[in-house]
Amino acid sequence: MISTSRKRLWITLSSLTGILLWKFASVFVAREIILPSPEATLKYLSGMFREASTWLAVAATIRRVLFAFLMNMVFALTLGVASGFSSGIYYALKPLITVMKAVPTMGVILLSLIWFNSETAVVFVCTLIVFPVLYSSVVSGILHLDNKLLEMHRIFQIRWPKTLFHFVLPSLRPYLIAGVMSGLGLSMKVIIAAEVLSQPKTGIGTMFQIERARLNTTGVFAWSLLVILLTAGMDVLFSVVKKYYGKRDRG
């Protein structure tokens, strides 16, 4: 088992190596419009932090991500629990889940732009891509429940709501945390990709498209770096939550 300090060391070394390779590549190319340097990107990013439009775009994207993700989580929990306990519901939903997993992301975005306005299209695309991931996590958790404990609940005629909230959902926690960690990061990527094409009034994807249209490669890299920082922040947050629940369960 690798210690926490060693993990941090490897992460730091890996990050520094990536930055050095980026720097060497930018020096070799020697054209900012093709590959800006790390320092130019960081300077541009620091300037972005002082602009209100940056925070409005970030807030708009995060709002869409949270709304779409929470909606998908509610649907995934409801249908996942139902599918886990009912083979009929599971096989009835299987064709739909298979189609949602197989559908091309770009095709979905383009079709949704025909059917909906930009705001609705972004959420619709996120649902098609992220819902199957969350649903599969819930179903997997249900299928790994302790059948003996479930049978005990039936024998003692414990009411279903009590079984759900005091046994099923706590048992699903590891699967839900894993689903949340992967689903939230995926939601961020899908929402931004959909914003690039749907062009809502404000959002990170909209800013990407504006910088691209201006041929401002440094701006594109700066926004990319900001997305990486936001995603890394979410990963750290959920790692802390996961660690907290792990200690509480052991305690």
N, C-alpha and C positions, 0 to 999 in steps of 0.2 A: 504494500500500500504506500503510495507516494505521499509524503508529508505536504502540508499546506504551503510551507515556505518553499519547498522544491517546486511545487506547482506554479507558484508565483514567479519563481526564477525562470522556469521554462517559458512561461507566457511572456515575460519581459524580454528574454533573449530572442524569442520568435518574433515579437513585435519590432524589436530593434533591427533584426536581420531583414525583415520586410521593408522597413523604412530605408535602410542602407541600399538595398537592391533598387528600390524606387528612385533614390537619389542618383545612383550610378546610371540607371536607365535614362533619367531625365538629362544628365550631363552628356550621355552618349548621343541622344536624339538632338538635344540642343535647340529644341523648338517648343516654346510654351504652348502653342496652339495644338500640338500633338500630345505632349506629355509634360505638364507643369511640374516644377520641383516641389518637394515636401514643404519647404519654407514659404514658397509663394502660395501654396494651398492653405497653409496655416494662417498666413497673413490675411488672406481673403476671408477665411472662416472667422477670424477675430473681428473683422469689419462687419461681417454678417450679424454677429451677436449684438452689434450696436444698432441694428435696424429693426424697427417695429414689424416690418413686413415679414421678416424671418420668423419671429415668434408667432405671428398670425398664421403663417403657413404651417409651422410645426403643430400648433394647437388644432388647426383644422384637420390635419392628417391624423393626429392622435385621437381626436374625437371620432373620426370615421372608423379608425382601427378598433377602438374600444366598443363602439356601438355594434359594429359588425361581429366582433369577437364574442361579446356577451350574448348577442342574439343567437349566434351559432352554438354557444355553449349550452344555452337553455334548450334549444332544439336537440342537440346531441345527447344531453342528459335524459330528456324525456323519451326520445325514440330509442336511445341506446339501452336504457333500462328496460323498456318494453320489449325490445328485440332480444335482449339477453335472457329474459324470462319466458319469452314466447317464440318458439321456432317458426310459427306461422307468420308473425310480424317480421321476423328476421329475414325469411326467404321472400316475403312480399316486398321488402325494401331493398333486397340484394341487387336487382337489376338497376334501380335508381342509383344506388351507391356506386356500382360498377361504371355506369355512364358518367357520373360526376368525377370519378377518379381518372377516366380515360379522356375526357374532353380537353382539347388543346386550350391553353390559357389565352393565347392571342385571339383565337377564334371566338371564345366566350366574350372577351372584351369588345371586339368589333360588333358582335351581334347585340350585346347589351346596349351599345351606343345607339343602335337603330331602334331598340324597343323602349329605352328609358332615357330620362334626363341624366346629366353627368353624376349627380349625387346618388341617385338610385342605382345607376349602372355600377358605380364603385362598390357599393354594398353587395349587390347581386353577384358580381364577380368573386368577391371575397367569400361569399357563402358557398358558391359552387366548388371552390378550391379547398377551403379550410374545413367546412362541415364534415366531409368524409374522414379527415384526420382525427377530429375530436370524437366523432361517432365510433370509429374503430377502437379508440382508447377506452371508451365507456363499455362497449360490448366485450372487449377483452377482459376488462376488470370484472364484469358480471360473470363471465364464464370461469373465472378463477376464484370465485367465492367459495368459502368452506361449506360444502353441501350438508355436512353434519350439523353445523350451526343453523343453517336454513331449516333443516328438518326439525330441529329442536324448537324453533320459532313456530313451526306449524303444529307440532305436538301440543305445545302449551297455549296454542291459539292466541299468540301475540298479534295484535292488530297490525295491518300492513303499514300504515303511516309510521308507527313506532319502529317496526323492522327496517323501514326505509331510512329513517333519519338516525337511528341508533346503531345500525349494523351495516346496511348496504352502502350508504354514502361514506362512512368512515373507512370501510374496507376498500372503497374505490379511490381513496385519497392519493396513493402513489401513482395510479394511472391518470388521475385528473391533473396532478402536478406535472407529470411528463407531457400530457396532452396540451396543457396550458403553455408550457415552456416552448414546445415546438409550434403550436398553433398560433401563438401571439407573434412570434418572429415571422412566421409564414404570412400572417395577416398583414404585417407591416410591408413586406415585400410586394404582396399582391395589390394592396391598396395603392401603393406608390406607382406600381406599373400601370394600374388602371387610371390613375390620375394623369399620368403622362399622356395617355391617349384621349381620355375623356375631357381633360382641361376644365376642371371646376374652377370657380372664381379664385380660390386660393388653396394652396396645398403644396406639399414638398414636390410631388410629381409635376405640378404646374410650374414650379420654379425650375425644375430640371429642364423642362421644355423651353422655358424662356431663355435660360443660359445657353442651351444648345442652339437655339435660333440665333443668338448673338455670336455664335462661334466662340463662346467664352469657356474654354476647356477647364480653366482654373476654377471657375464657378461650379462647373459640373462636378469636379473632383471635391470641391469644398462641401457641396451638398451631399455627396456620397459619403464623405468622412463624417458629416453630421449624422447621417442615418446609421452608420456603423456605431457611433458613440451612443445613440439612442437605443439601438438593439443590444449593445453590450451592457448598458445600464439596466435594461429589462432582465437580461440574463443574471446579472449580479443580484437584483432584487429577488428574483424567484429562487436563486440559490440560497439566499438568506432565509426565505420562507421555508424552503425544503429542509434546510438544516434545523430550523426552529421546530418544525413538526417532528423531525426525526428525533431530536432530543426529548421532546415532550412525550413521544410514544415510548421511548426507552425508559423515561422517568416514571 
